[in-house]
């Protein structure tokens, strides 16, 4: 039998078990707020504000119904004179002594988040990939100064430039437009994209491109067919970080939009129910708001788990 040689730096079984317990414990603690939000979305308004808080309650879809509809309160006699509810969700509304008045604005705000979030992410990744490749492969005058200048744009808090951006957008007609938010989020994310992707580009050996160009490829063909597949891990990672920022951004969305291009983050806190905030509806909106980022991350998980130098020459 072959003897297995253990390095002094290899963790002991006890250390591995302890690390596993710490990781699992941290994951469980981190999931508690998300699980509570999910549970609240399936509660009635009364159960959501019950004190002491109730862990186990009768599930209800009234939060999701209230999220997607607007309602009006009517008297008991008027409610009794109405015909039977035509749908199950109308029956839930009737149980609150209300009638349906129409759809809410959440679906439009949610679609705005999808268009603006994914649109700015795509633009940031495309421009960041091209810029990172240029900084990595070509001799750019003042490269270090330019990279530092690009990074410095992330050092200033967004609220510090909120008023100038608002005045500029109002002057050029980009206020409360999808294009305006896409361009703004792209500019903010571009510095992160360039710095992240440059590190990945530097790890890809130049010999691959040189061999491809010797075989007759142009520089652009070598970039598309050789560099991009090797940089898939970096591109996926950068796309996730850019989407998280654009998807969750609140300050600019609140200041620069009011109706047409308003996204979900400034809209969800304004959901008002009978007697105050409708916590089940807010929890339902938050739960649905988390899904696209979660699905996007799961779809790209195989790229995140690949090594940066997958298929590259080991030095």
Secondary structure, DSSP 8 states (H G I E B T S, - for coil): -------TTS--HHHHHHHHHHHHHHHHHHHHHHHHHHHHHTS-HHHHT-SS--SS----SHHHHHHHEEEEE--HHHHHHS---SSHHHHHHHHTTEEEEEE-SHHHHHHHHHHHHHHHHHHHHHHHHHHHHHHHHS--TTHHHHHHHHHHTTTS-GGGGHHHHHHHHHHHT-TT-HHHHHHHHHHHHHHHHHHHHHHHHHHS-HHHHHHHHHTT--HHHHIIIIIHHHTHHHHHHHHHHHHHHHHH--HHHHHH-SSTT--HHHHHTT-EETTEE-HHHHHHHHHHHHHHHHHHHHHTHHHHHS-TTTTS---
